[in-house]
């Protein structure tokens, strides 16, 4: 099966003499949701920054749909959308203008934009807010804006950092359903999260990071096998792996 | 242990002054100061002829009263409060007196100095038309009154900051402005004194009464005070940013619908994306838009006021250049948006959007400011030369000078990021 995202022995960080992640290897396929989990400071965000092309690996390589960032940054970037943990917005633009601007950036036609955006506005119950400024939104509403901008583009790869924080229960449900739908349509999704019960239900595979390295990865049953505890929940597995009781 | 709030103020004030002096030094080093100096010299040169030209019937006293009435009334408080004070200093609320007293005198001194400078600039006008004609009191009496009014207004503003109702604060501001205007009117036009003086007195007594009531019934409004500090801070950095790059500007956004709506007319295409957002930012970012508007209006006014053609041309081009520099100062704010680094668009799109929008801004000013030029008696060549020179400057600045700078700037940043 082709891979959408492939990390191969990536070592990197902000400073060449002080790498934060070490020899990270994993992949994301079409039609799957992969969870990247780990404690604060485990290296999840640094890994994501490398995937986004914001940091250059010291060693190893990253490809999205076969493209490497430095070969052609614009093609590379056009294959993913990113939802950051902290919503980023332009204070001069309304919700609608953010959406329209994003559509322009990713080269959507006006028709495609209008066709895709109204169902999303409805799903996330933001129709009444289109002419308001995100400056006056709650964190959850800003997060919904970021989510809609990412979903609207329908890229092959979604990179999502802590998507559930700040969302209300309905928002969480809408997001998970939308991601499920994107997955059915052939996208791959990489998301970090601390909410393991949700991850367990919605994600197909798990990558557990600890101290900048991958402590374990696989499907739930693969992880259960590795730990020798076929009944273990993701919570239990997670603690087990990061406490180093199981060497994988 | 009790925190000594006076020491706290001194510490913060020292840190603030160090920062301010650092930036003022940078301004001193930038070539832009030279432009101000040039304008100043040009101003001094035309001042005399302006005074001679000003008709005797011009109501100087009313003019001064309105200008200084507004200037003495406006102006907030720099308190050097920080957002975290909302948590850490509020328990000391009752002991904050010495801290706020110091901040009050600081504000009085700084804003008073501004008034003083403006008054000195207007001194020839004042002395010639007000004092020499016997219409009003001496110049120093006038300055003294301005400073007193400033102090009183700042004190009132301090008390009003306790109010939560924006509307009431606005009404009180308006009343104070009328009172201040009347006070100035009564000393610069002594024959109005029986009316304006009594009215001013009544309004002042009312304001004092109102202030007492507010003080009795309202506590400090910390959030307003902190916001006021942030506004003052933003203003300072905006000012500095016109000369040197500050980077972390917090600008206020004004919601405008019609002009930013022009961006929607752009073709729905990747190449136009940055132009789209730049137009929105330009029209809604309060400070820059206001600055462009003012520069354009003042340019037109200068062209109108300056009688000889070459003076006119020089100032006209100077203003276009200054406007171009204002745009350039906005570049870091524009292209350092975090999300820009994730978009699948070449960096060159940012440059071309920025250069072409700058060109449009300069062209609009070049055309607008050339209109008053038509009212002057010139030869046909001069009529044509001014707007043509303006268009040439707009083009050369935007697509050559500025574009080169943007390219270099982006290359340097690329190098820093990816090595």
Interface residues (C-beta under 8 A of the other chain):
Chain A: X52 X53 X54 X56 X70 X73 X74 X75 X76 X77 X78 X82 X88 X90 X91 X92 X93 X97 X100 X101 X103 X104 X105 X106 X107 X108 X109 X110 X113 X133 X135
Chain B: X251 X253 X255 X260 X264 X268 X269 X270 X272 X273 X276 X277 X280 X281 X284 X285 X337 X338 X339 X341 X342 X343 X344 X345 X346 X418 X419
